[in-house]
Amino acid sequence: MDVEATPAHRTAEVDSTKTMVERVEAQFDLTPERLIGDTAYGTAPMLAWMVEEKDIEPHVPVWDKTERKNIAAQPANRYAVNGAPSPSKDLG
């Protein structure tokens, strides 16, 4: 019923989904009962928009960041560059 072209970027894709749903609702007085998507649609703001504002049943995996470690706090030599370990540098 609608299409919104976007670059392959999570934020743009999510924003375009909201735009399409709202345009179809305005033009045809139709709102989907459910929305199926990948983890890009499983963020808290998107889930809240679907459930609380639009009454759409989400069928998406939740983007769970509870197990995420603070990457900025990791030492630089922990990561590999082009398959080779990063050189250890004395930052002190």
PyMOL Python script that loads the backbone (N, CA, C, O; Angstrom):
from pymol import cmd

cmd.read_pdbstr("""\
ATOM      1  N   MET A   1       0.806  -1.189   0.000  1.00  0.00           N
ATOM      2  CA  MET A   1       0.000   0.000   0.000  1.00  0.00           C
ATOM      3  C   MET A   1       0.855   1.262   0.000  1.00  0.00           C
ATOM      4  O   MET A   1       0.385   2.332  -0.386  1.00  0.00           O
ATOM      5  N   ASP A   2       2.129   1.139   0.439  1.00  0.00           N
ATOM      6  CA  ASP A   2       2.993   2.306   0.504  1.00  0.00           C
ATOM      7  C   ASP A   2       4.435   1.843   0.452  1.00  0.00           C
ATOM      8  O   ASP A   2       4.747   0.702   0.793  1.00  0.00           O
ATOM      9  N   VAL A   3       5.299   2.726   0.029  1.00  0.00           N
ATOM     10  CA  VAL A   3       6.724   2.434   0.008  1.00  0.00           C
ATOM     11  C   VAL A   3       7.493   3.708   0.329  1.00  0.00           C
ATOM     12  O   VAL A   3       7.105   4.807  -0.067  1.00  0.00           O
ATOM     13  N   GLU A   4       8.583   3.535   1.050  1.00  0.00           N
ATOM     14  CA  GLU A   4       9.455   4.654   1.429  1.00  0.00           C
ATOM     15  C   GLU A   4      10.887   4.171   1.253  1.00  0.00           C
ATOM     16  O   GLU A   4      11.366   3.354   2.039  1.00  0.00           O
ATOM     17  N   ALA A   5      11.565   4.661   0.241  1.00  0.00           N
ATOM     18  CA  ALA A   5      12.944   4.243  -0.019  1.00  0.00           C
ATOM     19  C   ALA A   5      13.877   4.863   1.016  1.00  0.00           C
ATOM     20  O   ALA A   5      13.746   6.035   1.368  1.00  0.00           O
ATOM     21  N   THR A   6      14.822   4.055   1.495  1.00  0.00           N
ATOM     22  CA  THR A   6      15.781   4.533   2.493  1.00  0.00           C
ATOM     23  C   THR A   6      17.138   3.916   2.236  1.00  0.00           C
ATOM     24  O   THR A   6      17.236   2.884   1.572  1.00  0.00           O
ATOM     25  N   PRO A   7      18.185   4.534   2.752  1.00  0.00           N
ATOM     26  CA  PRO A   7      19.490   3.864   2.738  1.00  0.00           C
ATOM     27  C   PRO A   7      19.453   2.719   3.748  1.00  0.00           C
ATOM     28  O   PRO A   7      18.600   2.692   4.635  1.00  0.00           O
ATOM     29  N   ALA A   8      20.364   1.795   3.612  1.00  0.00           N
ATOM     30  CA  ALA A   8      20.422   0.649   4.533  1.00  0.00           C
ATOM     31  C   ALA A   8      21.011   1.093   5.865  1.00  0.00           C
ATOM     32  O   ALA A   8      22.170   0.820   6.176  1.00  0.00           O
ATOM     33  N   HIS A   9      20.194   1.773   6.631  1.00  0.00           N
ATOM     34  CA  HIS A   9      20.611   2.289   7.933  1.00  0.00           C
ATOM     35  C   HIS A   9      19.450   2.085   8.890  1.00  0.00           C
ATOM     36  O   HIS A   9      18.315   2.452   8.586  1.00  0.00           O
ATOM     37  N   ARG A  10      19.732   1.506  10.039  1.00  0.00           N
ATOM     38  CA  ARG A  10      18.673   1.136  10.993  1.00  0.00           C
ATOM     39  C   ARG A  10      17.729   2.277  11.315  1.00  0.00           C
ATOM     40  O   ARG A  10      16.512   2.102  11.266  1.00  0.00           O
ATOM     41  N   THR A  11      18.262   3.435  11.641  1.00  0.00           N
ATOM     42  CA  THR A  11      17.406   4.561  12.024  1.00  0.00           C
ATOM     43  C   THR A  11      16.507   4.991  10.873  1.00  0.00           C
ATOM     44  O   THR A  11      15.322   5.256  11.075  1.00  0.00           O
ATOM     45  N   ALA A  12      17.062   5.062   9.672  1.00  0.00           N
ATOM     46  CA  ALA A  12      16.268   5.467   8.505  1.00  0.00           C
ATOM     47  C   ALA A  12      15.173   4.456   8.213  1.00  0.00           C
ATOM     48  O   ALA A  12      14.053   4.837   7.875  1.00  0.00           O
ATOM     49  N   GLU A  13      15.481   3.173   8.340  1.00  0.00           N
ATOM     50  CA  GLU A  13      14.481   2.136   8.085  1.00  0.00           C
ATOM     51  C   GLU A  13      13.335   2.202   9.088  1.00  0.00           C
ATOM     52  O   GLU A  13      12.169   2.075   8.714  1.00  0.00           O
ATOM     53  N   VAL A  14      13.662   2.398  10.349  1.00  0.00           N
ATOM     54  CA  VAL A  14      12.630   2.483  11.387  1.00  0.00           C
ATOM     55  C   VAL A  14      11.770   3.728  11.178  1.00  0.00           C
ATOM     56  O   VAL A  14      10.544   3.664  11.270  1.00  0.00           O
ATOM     57  N   ASP A  15      12.414   4.854  10.897  1.00  0.00           N
ATOM     58  CA  ASP A  15      11.655   6.087  10.647  1.00  0.00           C
ATOM     59  C   ASP A  15      10.743   5.940   9.434  1.00  0.00           C
ATOM     60  O   ASP A  15       9.611   6.422   9.448  1.00  0.00           O
ATOM     61  N   SER A  16      11.228   5.276   8.384  1.00  0.00           N
ATOM     62  CA  SER A  16      10.399   5.105   7.188  1.00  0.00           C
ATOM     63  C   SER A  16       9.209   4.198   7.462  1.00  0.00           C
ATOM     64  O   SER A  16       8.142   4.383   6.876  1.00  0.00           O
ATOM     65  N   THR A  17       9.378   3.229   8.337  1.00  0.00           N
ATOM     66  CA  THR A  17       8.253   2.361   8.700  1.00  0.00           C
ATOM     67  C   THR A  17       7.159   3.169   9.377  1.00  0.00           C
ATOM     68  O   THR A  17       5.977   3.008   9.070  1.00  0.00           O
ATOM     69  N   LYS A  18       7.554   4.033  10.293  1.00  0.00           N
ATOM     70  CA  LYS A  18       6.567   4.900  10.945  1.00  0.00           C
ATOM     71  C   LYS A  18       5.866   5.777   9.923  1.00  0.00           C
ATOM     72  O   LYS A  18       4.647   5.943   9.973  1.00  0.00           O
ATOM     73  N   THR A  19       6.634   6.343   8.989  1.00  0.00           N
ATOM     74  CA  THR A  19       6.059   7.200   7.946  1.00  0.00           C
ATOM     75  C   THR A  19       5.045   6.428   7.110  1.00  0.00           C
ATOM     76  O   THR A  19       3.947   6.922   6.853  1.00  0.00           O
ATOM     77  N   MET A  20       5.408   5.219   6.686  1.00  0.00           N
ATOM     78  CA  MET A  20       4.497   4.429   5.858  1.00  0.00           C
ATOM     79  C   MET A  20       3.224   4.054   6.605  1.00  0.00           C
ATOM     80  O   MET A  20       2.126   4.161   6.060  1.00  0.00           O
ATOM     81  N   VAL A  21       3.369   3.619   7.840  1.00  0.00           N
ATOM     82  CA  VAL A  21       2.182   3.242   8.629  1.00  0.00           C
ATOM     83  C   VAL A  21       1.263   4.449   8.788  1.00  0.00           C
ATOM     84  O   VAL A  21       0.048   4.328   8.630  1.00  0.00           O
ATOM     85  N   GLU A  22       1.831   5.604   9.097  1.00  0.00           N
ATOM     86  CA  GLU A  22       1.005   6.800   9.299  1.00  0.00           C
ATOM     87  C   GLU A  22       0.365   7.282   7.996  1.00  0.00           C
ATOM     88  O   GLU A  22      -0.775   7.746   8.017  1.00  0.00           O
ATOM     89  N   ARG A  23       1.070   7.184   6.860  1.00  0.00           N
ATOM     90  CA  ARG A  23       0.477   7.580   5.576  1.00  0.00           C
ATOM     91  C   ARG A  23      -0.670   6.674   5.182  1.00  0.00           C
ATOM     92  O   ARG A  23      -1.711   7.149   4.729  1.00  0.00           O
ATOM     93  N   VAL A  24      -0.487   5.358   5.351  1.00  0.00           N
ATOM     94  CA  VAL A  24      -1.563   4.423   5.021  1.00  0.00           C
ATOM     95  C   VAL A  24      -2.763   4.670   5.927  1.00  0.00           C
ATOM     96  O   VAL A  24      -3.908   4.614   5.479  1.00  0.00           O
ATOM     97  N   GLU A  25      -2.502   4.938   7.183  1.00  0.00           N
ATOM     98  CA  GLU A  25      -3.586   5.241   8.123  1.00  0.00           C
ATOM     99  C   GLU A  25      -4.339   6.502   7.686  1.00  0.00           C
ATOM    100  O   GLU A  25      -5.569   6.532   7.720  1.00  0.00           O
ATOM    101  N   ALA A  26      -3.622   7.519   7.285  1.00  0.00           N
ATOM    102  CA  ALA A  26      -4.256   8.785   6.867  1.00  0.00           C
ATOM    103  C   ALA A  26      -5.002   8.638   5.542  1.00  0.00           C
ATOM    104  O   ALA A  26      -6.101   9.170   5.389  1.00  0.00           O
ATOM    105  N   GLN A  27      -4.412   7.919   4.582  1.00  0.00           N
ATOM    106  CA  GLN A  27      -5.016   7.818   3.252  1.00  0.00           C
ATOM    107  C   GLN A  27      -6.131   6.792   3.167  1.00  0.00           C
ATOM    108  O   GLN A  27      -7.130   7.017   2.483  1.00  0.00           O
ATOM    109  N   PHE A  28      -5.973   5.660   3.859  1.00  0.00           N
ATOM    110  CA  PHE A  28      -6.917   4.553   3.696  1.00  0.00           C
ATOM    111  C   PHE A  28      -7.644   4.170   4.979  1.00  0.00           C
ATOM    112  O   PHE A  28      -8.475   3.262   4.966  1.00  0.00           O
ATOM    113  N   ASP A  29      -7.346   4.845   6.084  1.00  0.00           N
ATOM    114  CA  ASP A  29      -7.932   4.533   7.382  1.00  0.00           C
ATOM    115  C   ASP A  29      -7.668   3.069   7.766  1.00  0.00           C
ATOM    116  O   ASP A  29      -8.538   2.384   8.305  1.00  0.00           O
ATOM    117  N   LEU A  30      -6.443   2.611   7.474  1.00  0.00           N
ATOM    118  CA  LEU A  30      -6.026   1.253   7.810  1.00  0.00           C
ATOM    119  C   LEU A  30      -4.778   1.308   8.674  1.00  0.00           C
ATOM    120  O   LEU A  30      -3.860   2.087   8.418  1.00  0.00           O
ATOM    121  N   THR A  31      -4.762   0.466   9.705  1.00  0.00           N
ATOM    122  CA  THR A  31      -3.576   0.312  10.548  1.00  0.00           C
ATOM    123  C   THR A  31      -3.299  -1.180  10.646  1.00  0.00           C
ATOM    124  O   THR A  31      -4.227  -1.957  10.872  1.00  0.00           O
ATOM    125  N   PRO A  32      -2.046  -1.602  10.483  1.00  0.00           N
ATOM    126  CA  PRO A  32      -1.773  -3.042  10.567  1.00  0.00           C
ATOM    127  C   PRO A  32      -2.056  -3.581  11.968  1.00  0.00           C
ATOM    128  O   PRO A  32      -1.893  -2.882  12.968  1.00  0.00           O
ATOM    129  N   GLU A  33      -2.480  -4.829  12.010  1.00  0.00           N
ATOM    130  CA  GLU A  33      -2.692  -5.489  13.296  1.00  0.00           C
ATOM    131  C   GLU A  33      -1.375  -5.924  13.902  1.00  0.00           C
ATOM    132  O   GLU A  33      -1.226  -5.943  15.124  1.00  0.00           O
ATOM    133  N   ARG A  34      -0.408  -6.277  13.047  1.00  0.00           N
ATOM    134  CA  ARG A  34       0.898  -6.722  13.517  1.00  0.00           C
ATOM    135  C   ARG A  34       1.976  -6.264  12.543  1.00  0.00           C
ATOM    136  O   ARG A  34       1.709  -5.991  11.372  1.00  0.00           O
ATOM    137  N   LEU A  35       3.196  -6.189  13.056  1.00  0.00           N
ATOM    138  CA  LEU A  35       4.341  -5.800  12.254  1.00  0.00           C
ATOM    139  C   LEU A  35       5.453  -6.805  12.509  1.00  0.00           C
ATOM    140  O   LEU A  35       5.771  -7.118  13.656  1.00  0.00           O
ATOM    141  N   ILE A  36       6.044  -7.310  11.424  1.00  0.00           N
ATOM    142  CA  ILE A  36       7.117  -8.284  11.519  1.00  0.00           C
ATOM    143  C   ILE A  36       8.402  -7.604  11.056  1.00  0.00           C
ATOM    144  O   ILE A  36       8.427  -6.956  10.009  1.00  0.00           O
ATOM    145  N   GLY A  37       9.465  -7.753  11.839  1.00  0.00           N
ATOM    146  CA  GLY A  37      10.725  -7.126  11.466  1.00  0.00           C
ATOM    147  C   GLY A  37      11.901  -7.758  12.189  1.00  0.00           C
ATOM    148  O   GLY A  37      11.742  -8.678  12.991  1.00  0.00           O
ATOM    149  N   ASP A  38      13.091  -7.241  11.883  1.00  0.00           N
ATOM    150  CA  ASP A  38      14.305  -7.741  12.528  1.00  0.00           C
ATOM    151  C   ASP A  38      14.606  -6.918  13.780  1.00  0.00           C
ATOM    152  O   ASP A  38      13.760  -6.144  14.228  1.00  0.00           O
ATOM    153  N   THR A  39      15.793  -7.077  14.342  1.00  0.00           N
ATOM    154  CA  THR A  39      16.127  -6.407  15.601  1.00  0.00           C
ATOM    155  C   THR A  39      16.111  -4.884  15.501  1.00  0.00           C
ATOM    156  O   THR A  39      15.999  -4.208  16.524  1.00  0.00           O
ATOM    157  N   ALA A  40      16.221  -4.331  14.297  1.00  0.00           N
ATOM    158  CA  ALA A  40      16.136  -2.871  14.149  1.00  0.00           C
ATOM    159  C   ALA A  40      14.805  -2.352  14.683  1.00  0.00           C
ATOM    160  O   ALA A  40      14.720  -1.218  15.154  1.00  0.00           O
ATOM    161  N   TYR A  41      13.777  -3.175  14.608  1.00  0.00           N
ATOM    162  CA  TYR A  41      12.447  -2.777  15.074  1.00  0.00           C
ATOM    163  C   TYR A  41      12.204  -3.185  16.527  1.00  0.00           C
ATOM    164  O   TYR A  41      11.131  -2.926  17.072  1.00  0.00           O
ATOM    165  N   GLY A  42      13.193  -3.820  17.155  1.00  0.00           N
ATOM    166  CA  GLY A  42      13.043  -4.299  18.521  1.00  0.00           C
ATOM    167  C   GLY A  42      13.604  -3.367  19.569  1.00  0.00           C
ATOM    168  O   GLY A  42      13.885  -3.797  20.688  1.00  0.00           O
ATOM    169  N   THR A  43      13.774  -2.096  19.232  1.00  0.00           N
ATOM    170  CA  THR A  43      14.252  -1.122  20.213  1.00  0.00           C
ATOM    171  C   THR A  43      13.080  -0.637  21.068  1.00  0.00           C
ATOM    172  O   THR A  43      11.927  -0.694  20.641  1.00  0.00           O
ATOM    173  N   ALA A  44      13.378  -0.172  22.250  1.00  0.00           N
ATOM    174  CA  ALA A  44      12.322   0.282  23.160  1.00  0.00           C
ATOM    175  C   ALA A  44      11.455   1.388  22.552  1.00  0.00           C
ATOM    176  O   ALA A  44      10.230   1.309  22.652  1.00  0.00           O
ATOM    177  N   PRO A  45      12.043   2.426  21.920  1.00  0.00           N
ATOM    178  CA  PRO A  45      11.181   3.471  21.345  1.00  0.00           C
ATOM    179  C   PRO A  45      10.255   2.943  20.246  1.00  0.00           C
ATOM    180  O   PRO A  45       9.094   3.343  20.170  1.00  0.00           O
ATOM    181  N   MET A  46      10.763   2.051  19.401  1.00  0.00           N
ATOM    182  CA  MET A  46       9.931   1.513  18.323  1.00  0.00           C
ATOM    183  C   MET A  46       8.839   0.615  18.873  1.00  0.00           C
ATOM    184  O   MET A  46       7.693   0.687  18.431  1.00  0.00           O
ATOM    185  N   LEU A  47       9.185  -0.235  19.838  1.00  0.00           N
ATOM    186  CA  LEU A  47       8.174  -1.103  20.451  1.00  0.00           C
ATOM    187  C   LEU A  47       7.098  -0.278  21.151  1.00  0.00           C
ATOM    188  O   LEU A  47       5.912  -0.594  21.059  1.00  0.00           O
ATOM    189  N   ALA A  48       7.510   0.774  21.850  1.00  0.00           N
ATOM    190  CA  ALA A  48       6.536   1.643  22.520  1.00  0.00           C
ATOM    191  C   ALA A  48       5.620   2.306  21.496  1.00  0.00           C
ATOM    192  O   ALA A  48       4.412   2.401  21.715  1.00  0.00           O
ATOM    193  N   TRP A  49       6.182   2.761  20.387  1.00  0.00           N
ATOM    194  CA  TRP A  49       5.373   3.397  19.336  1.00  0.00           C
ATOM    195  C   TRP A  49       4.355   2.407  18.785  1.00  0.00           C
ATOM    196  O   TRP A  49       3.179   2.736  18.628  1.00  0.00           O
ATOM    197  N   MET A  50       4.822   1.171  18.487  1.00  0.00           N
ATOM    198  CA  MET A  50       3.907   0.167  17.932  1.00  0.00           C
ATOM    199  C   MET A  50       2.791  -0.185  18.909  1.00  0.00           C
ATOM    200  O   MET A  50       1.615  -0.190  18.544  1.00  0.00           O
ATOM    201  N   VAL A  51       3.164  -0.478  20.144  1.00  0.00           N
ATOM    202  CA  VAL A  51       2.200  -1.000  21.116  1.00  0.00           C
ATOM    203  C   VAL A  51       1.343   0.108  21.720  1.00  0.00           C
ATOM    204  O   VAL A  51       0.116   0.009  21.728  1.00  0.00           O
ATOM    205  N   GLU A  52       1.980   1.158  22.221  1.00  0.00           N
ATOM    206  CA  GLU A  52       1.247   2.178  22.968  1.00  0.00           C
ATOM    207  C   GLU A  52       0.552   3.202  22.074  1.00  0.00           C
ATOM    208  O   GLU A  52      -0.566   3.621  22.375  1.00  0.00           O
ATOM    209  N   GLU A  53       1.194   3.609  20.984  1.00  0.00           N
ATOM    210  CA  GLU A  53       0.594   4.643  20.128  1.00  0.00           C
ATOM    211  C   GLU A  53      -0.279   4.074  19.015  1.00  0.00           C
ATOM    212  O   GLU A  53      -1.314   4.653  18.685  1.00  0.00           O
ATOM    213  N   LYS A  54       0.126   2.946  18.432  1.00  0.00           N
ATOM    214  CA  LYS A  54      -0.575   2.436  17.251  1.00  0.00           C
ATOM    215  C   LYS A  54      -1.351   1.154  17.490  1.00  0.00           C
ATOM    216  O   LYS A  54      -2.084   0.712  16.605  1.00  0.00           O
ATOM    217  N   ASP A  55      -1.214   0.551  18.647  1.00  0.00           N
ATOM    218  CA  ASP A  55      -1.890  -0.703  18.966  1.00  0.00           C
ATOM    219  C   ASP A  55      -1.576  -1.784  17.929  1.00  0.00           C
ATOM    220  O   ASP A  55      -2.458  -2.522  17.488  1.00  0.00           O
ATOM    221  N   ILE A  56      -0.283  -1.857  17.549  1.00  0.00           N
ATOM    222  CA  ILE A  56       0.195  -2.860  16.599  1.00  0.00           C
ATOM    223  C   ILE A  56       0.923  -3.943  17.389  1.00  0.00           C
ATOM    224  O   ILE A  56       1.758  -3.642  18.243  1.00  0.00           O
ATOM    225  N   GLU A  57       0.605  -5.197  17.102  1.00  0.00           N
ATOM    226  CA  GLU A  57       1.253  -6.320  17.773  1.00  0.00           C
ATOM    227  C   GLU A  57       2.624  -6.561  17.125  1.00  0.00           C
ATOM    228  O   GLU A  57       2.688  -6.938  15.955  1.00  0.00           O
ATOM    229  N   PRO A  58       3.723  -6.348  17.868  1.00  0.00           N
ATOM    230  CA  PRO A  58       5.043  -6.532  17.271  1.00  0.00           C
ATOM    231  C   PRO A  58       5.461  -8.006  17.237  1.00  0.00           C
ATOM    232  O   PRO A  58       5.281  -8.738  18.210  1.00  0.00           O
ATOM    233  N   HIS A  59       6.015  -8.418  16.112  1.00  0.00           N
ATOM    234  CA  HIS A  59       6.622  -9.734  15.963  1.00  0.00           C
ATOM    235  C   HIS A  59       8.072  -9.488  15.562  1.00  0.00           C
ATOM    236  O   HIS A  59       8.466  -9.713  14.417  1.00  0.00           O
ATOM    237  N   VAL A  60       8.851  -9.023  16.524  1.00  0.00           N
ATOM    238  CA  VAL A  60      10.251  -8.654  16.296  1.00  0.00           C
ATOM    239  C   VAL A  60      11.095  -9.108  17.479  1.00  0.00           C
ATOM    240  O   VAL A  60      10.614  -9.126  18.612  1.00  0.00           O
ATOM    241  N   PRO A  61      12.347  -9.473  17.228  1.00  0.00           N
ATOM    242  CA  PRO A  61      13.225  -9.780  18.357  1.00  0.00           C
ATOM    243  C   PRO A  61      13.596  -8.492  19.078  1.00  0.00           C
ATOM    244  O   PRO A  61      13.856  -7.469  18.445  1.00  0.00           O
ATOM    245  N   VAL A  62      13.619  -8.548  20.387  1.00  0.00           N
ATOM    246  CA  VAL A  62      13.951  -7.368  21.184  1.00  0.00           C
ATOM    247  C   VAL A  62      15.454  -7.159  21.142  1.00  0.00           C
ATOM    248  O   VAL A  62      16.227  -8.106  21.284  1.00  0.00           O
ATOM    249  N   TRP A  63      15.862  -5.915  20.945  1.00  0.00           N
ATOM    250  CA  TRP A  63      17.278  -5.569  20.911  1.00  0.00           C
ATOM    251  C   TRP A  63      17.751  -5.473  22.351  1.00  0.00           C
ATOM    252  O   TRP A  63      17.589  -4.437  22.997  1.00  0.00           O
ATOM    253  N   ASP A  64      18.339  -6.558  22.855  1.00  0.00           N
ATOM    254  CA  ASP A  64      18.736  -6.664  24.253  1.00  0.00           C
ATOM    255  C   ASP A  64      20.190  -6.246  24.414  1.00  0.00           C
ATOM    256  O   ASP A  64      21.087  -6.901  23.883  1.00  0.00           O
ATOM    257  N   LYS A  65      20.428  -5.173  25.135  1.00  0.00           N
ATOM    258  CA  LYS A  65      21.789  -4.690  25.371  1.00  0.00           C
ATOM    259  C   LYS A  65      22.248  -4.960  26.804  1.00  0.00           C
ATOM    260  O   LYS A  65      23.255  -4.402  27.239  1.00  0.00           O
ATOM    261  N   THR A  66      21.528  -5.803  27.541  1.00  0.00           N
ATOM    262  CA  THR A  66      21.878  -6.032  28.941  1.00  0.00           C
ATOM    263  C   THR A  66      23.218  -6.743  29.102  1.00  0.00           C
ATOM    264  O   THR A  66      23.902  -6.542  30.105  1.00  0.00           O
ATOM    265  N   GLU A  67      23.604  -7.570  28.132  1.00  0.00           N
ATOM    266  CA  GLU A  67      24.872  -8.300  28.222  1.00  0.00           C
ATOM    267  C   GLU A  67      26.018  -7.523  27.579  1.00  0.00           C
ATOM    268  O   GLU A  67      27.155  -7.993  27.589  1.00  0.00           O
ATOM    269  N   ARG A  68      25.746  -6.366  27.031  1.00  0.00           N
ATOM    270  CA  ARG A  68      26.761  -5.586  26.330  1.00  0.00           C
ATOM    271  C   ARG A  68      27.787  -5.032  27.318  1.00  0.00           C
ATOM    272  O   ARG A  68      27.437  -4.542  28.391  1.00  0.00           O
ATOM    273  N   LYS A  69      29.019  -5.119  26.944  1.00  0.00           N
ATOM    274  CA  LYS A  69      30.096  -4.581  27.750  1.00  0.00           C
ATOM    275  C   LYS A  69      30.442  -3.183  27.241  1.00  0.00           C
ATOM    276  O   LYS A  69      30.184  -2.861  26.081  1.00  0.00           O
ATOM    277  N   ASN A  70      31.014  -2.370  28.090  1.00  0.00           N
ATOM    278  CA  ASN A  70      31.421  -1.029  27.691  1.00  0.00           C
ATOM    279  C   ASN A  70      32.658  -1.149  26.803  1.00  0.00           C
ATOM    280  O   ASN A  70      33.769  -1.330  27.301  1.00  0.00           O
ATOM    281  N   ILE A  71      32.467  -1.048  25.504  1.00  0.00           N
ATOM    282  CA  ILE A  71      33.554  -1.249  24.543  1.00  0.00           C
ATOM    283  C   ILE A  71      34.644  -0.208  24.731  1.00  0.00           C
ATOM    284  O   ILE A  71      35.821  -0.524  24.556  1.00  0.00           O
ATOM    285  N   ALA A  72      34.298   1.007  25.077  1.00  0.00           N
ATOM    286  CA  ALA A  72      35.292   2.068  25.239  1.00  0.00           C
ATOM    287  C   ALA A  72      36.289   1.750  26.349  1.00  0.00           C
ATOM    288  O   ALA A  72      37.414   2.249  26.327  1.00  0.00           O
ATOM    289  N   ALA A  73      35.899   0.943  27.300  1.00  0.00           N
ATOM    290  CA  ALA A  73      36.775   0.635  28.435  1.00  0.00           C
ATOM    291  C   ALA A  73      37.718  -0.529  28.147  1.00  0.00           C
ATOM    292  O   ALA A  73      38.560  -0.855  28.984  1.00  0.00           O
ATOM    293  N   GLN A  74      37.594  -1.169  26.966  1.00  0.00           N
ATOM    294  CA  GLN A  74      38.434  -2.316  26.635  1.00  0.00           C
ATOM    295  C   GLN A  74      39.802  -1.850  26.143  1.00  0.00           C
ATOM    296  O   GLN A  74      39.893  -0.823  25.470  1.00  0.00           O
ATOM    297  N   PRO A  75      40.854  -2.576  26.463  1.00  0.00           N
ATOM    298  CA  PRO A  75      42.188  -2.207  25.978  1.00  0.00           C
ATOM    299  C   PRO A  75      42.281  -2.358  24.467  1.00  0.00           C
ATOM    300  O   PRO A  75      41.676  -3.260  23.889  1.00  0.00           O
ATOM    301  N   ALA A  76      43.038  -1.476  23.833  1.00  0.00           N
ATOM    302  CA  ALA A  76      43.163  -1.477  22.375  1.00  0.00           C
ATOM    303  C   ALA A  76      43.748  -2.771  21.847  1.00  0.00           C
ATOM    304  O   ALA A  76      43.398  -3.191  20.744  1.00  0.00           O
ATOM    305  N   ASN A  77      44.635  -3.422  22.605  1.00  0.00           N
ATOM    306  CA  ASN A  77      45.268  -4.640  22.106  1.00  0.00           C
ATOM    307  C   ASN A  77      44.323  -5.845  22.126  1.00  0.00           C
ATOM    308  O   ASN A  77      44.719  -6.946  21.744  1.00  0.00           O
ATOM    309  N   ARG A  78      43.115  -5.650  22.556  1.00  0.00           N
ATOM    310  CA  ARG A  78      42.131  -6.725  22.580  1.00  0.00           C
ATOM    311  C   ARG A  78      41.599  -7.012  21.173  1.00  0.00           C
ATOM    312  O   ARG A  78      41.099  -8.107  20.916  1.00  0.00           O
ATOM    313  N   TYR A  79      41.701  -6.059  20.278  1.00  0.00           N
ATOM    314  CA  TYR A  79      41.103  -6.163  18.958  1.00  0.00           C
ATOM    315  C   TYR A  79      42.146  -6.480  17.901  1.00  0.00           C
ATOM    316  O   TYR A  79      43.313  -6.110  18.037  1.00  0.00           O
ATOM    317  N   ALA A  80      41.723  -7.163  16.853  1.00  0.00           N
ATOM    318  CA  ALA A  80      42.613  -7.512  15.749  1.00  0.00           C
ATOM    319  C   ALA A  80      42.336  -6.580  14.570  1.00  0.00           C
ATOM    320  O   ALA A  80      41.206  -6.136  14.366  1.00  0.00           O
ATOM    321  N   VAL A  81      43.390  -6.291  13.797  1.00  0.00           N
ATOM    322  CA  VAL A  81      43.268  -5.475  12.604  1.00  0.00           C
ATOM    323  C   VAL A  81      43.735  -6.316  11.432  1.00  0.00           C
ATOM    324  O   VAL A  81      44.869  -6.793  11.424  1.00  0.00           O
ATOM    325  N   ASN A  82      42.873  -6.503  10.441  1.00  0.00           N
ATOM    326  CA  ASN A  82      43.194  -7.316   9.266  1.00  0.00           C
ATOM    327  C   ASN A  82      43.710  -8.709   9.656  1.00  0.00           C
ATOM    328  O   ASN A  82      44.628  -9.231   9.024  1.00  0.00           O
ATOM    329  N   GLY A  83      43.135  -9.289  10.667  1.00  0.00           N
ATOM    330  CA  GLY A  83      43.479 -10.635  11.103  1.00  0.00           C
ATOM    331  C   GLY A  83      44.685 -10.731  12.032  1.00  0.00           C
ATOM    332  O   GLY A  83      44.938 -11.790  12.607  1.00  0.00           O
ATOM    333  N   ALA A  84      45.436  -9.632  12.186  1.00  0.00           N
ATOM    334  CA  ALA A  84      46.616  -9.642  13.066  1.00  0.00           C
ATOM    335  C   ALA A  84      46.268  -8.925  14.353  1.00  0.00           C
ATOM    336  O   ALA A  84      45.565  -7.915  14.317  1.00  0.00           O
ATOM    337  N   PRO A  85      46.740  -9.419  15.496  1.00  0.00           N
ATOM    338  CA  PRO A  85      46.462  -8.716  16.755  1.00  0.00           C
ATOM    339  C   PRO A  85      47.007  -7.295  16.720  1.00  0.00           C
ATOM    340  O   PRO A  85      48.064  -7.040  16.143  1.00  0.00           O
ATOM    341  N   SER A  86      46.291  -6.388  17.332  1.00  0.00           N
ATOM    342  CA  SER A  86      46.758  -5.009  17.427  1.00  0.00           C
ATOM    343  C   SER A  86      47.994  -4.944  18.295  1.00  0.00           C
ATOM    344  O   SER A  86      48.082  -5.654  19.296  1.00  0.00           O
ATOM    345  N   PRO A  87      48.953  -4.106  17.934  1.00  0.00           N
ATOM    346  CA  PRO A  87      50.147  -3.989  18.767  1.00  0.00           C
ATOM    347  C   PRO A  87      49.813  -3.393  20.127  1.00  0.00           C
ATOM    348  O   PRO A  87      48.950  -2.523  20.242  1.00  0.00           O
ATOM    349  N   SER A  88      50.492  -3.864  21.132  1.00  0.00           N
ATOM    350  CA  SER A  88      50.276  -3.355  22.467  1.00  0.00           C
ATOM    351  C   SER A  88      51.055  -2.052  22.615  1.00  0.00           C
ATOM    352  O   SER A  88      52.237  -2.001  22.275  1.00  0.00           O
ATOM    353  N   LYS A  89      50.423  -1.016  23.110  1.00  0.00           N
ATOM    354  CA  LYS A  89      51.086   0.272  23.259  1.00  0.00           C
ATOM    355  C   LYS A  89      51.021   0.705  24.717  1.00  0.00           C
ATOM    356  O   LYS A  89      50.007   0.510  25.388  1.00  0.00           O
ATOM    357  N   ASP A  90      52.069   1.271  25.184  1.00  0.00           N
ATOM    358  CA  ASP A  90      52.099   1.804  26.549  1.00  0.00           C
ATOM    359  C   ASP A  90      51.468   3.185  26.518  1.00  0.00           C
ATOM    360  O   ASP A  90      52.056   4.133  25.997  1.00  0.00           O
ATOM    361  N   LEU A  91      50.267   3.298  27.078  1.00  0.00           N
ATOM    362  CA  LEU A  91      49.552   4.575  27.069  1.00  0.00           C
ATOM    363  C   LEU A  91      49.843   5.376  28.332  1.00  0.00           C
ATOM    364  O   LEU A  91      49.321   6.481  28.480  1.00  0.00           O
ATOM    365  N   GLY A  92      50.652   4.862  29.240  1.00  0.00           N
ATOM    366  CA  GLY A  92      50.907   5.519  30.504  1.00  0.00           C
ATOM    367  C   GLY A  92      52.001   6.439  30.396  1.00  0.00           C
ATOM    368  O   GLY A  92      52.359   7.089  31.378  1.00  0.00           O
TER     369      GLY A  92
END
""", "prot")
cmd.dss("prot")
cmd.show_as("cartoon", "prot")
cmd.util.cbc("prot")
cmd.orient("prot")
